[in-house]
Amino acid sequence: MVGTTADYAIPRLWQLLETKKESLLGDSQNSDKNWLKLPEWSPIQILDEEALAAKREREQQLYGQTVPAIQEKQK
C-alpha cells in the first residue's frame, strides 16, 4: 500500500516542485539575469535607485524627529 502511494505521489510531487522552481527562479537559460522573480502581490519590493534614495530620506527625517524628542524626555 505504501509503495503504491509513493509510486503514484513522487512523480506528481516532482512535477509540482519543478513548476514552482521555474515560476520562482525563472528560465534556467537566463539564470544570471533574473534569478529570483517575486510575485506581483509580494510585499517585498525591489526598489530602484530613486525610490531607495526617497526611502532613505524619509528614514532620516523620522530619525531626526524622534531622536530630539527622546533626548528631551531623558532630561
Summary of the structure (lengths in Angstrom):
residues: 75
radius of gyration: 23.9
end to end distance: 74.1
largest distance: 74.1
contacts: 127
relative contact order: 0.06
helix: 71%
strand: 0%
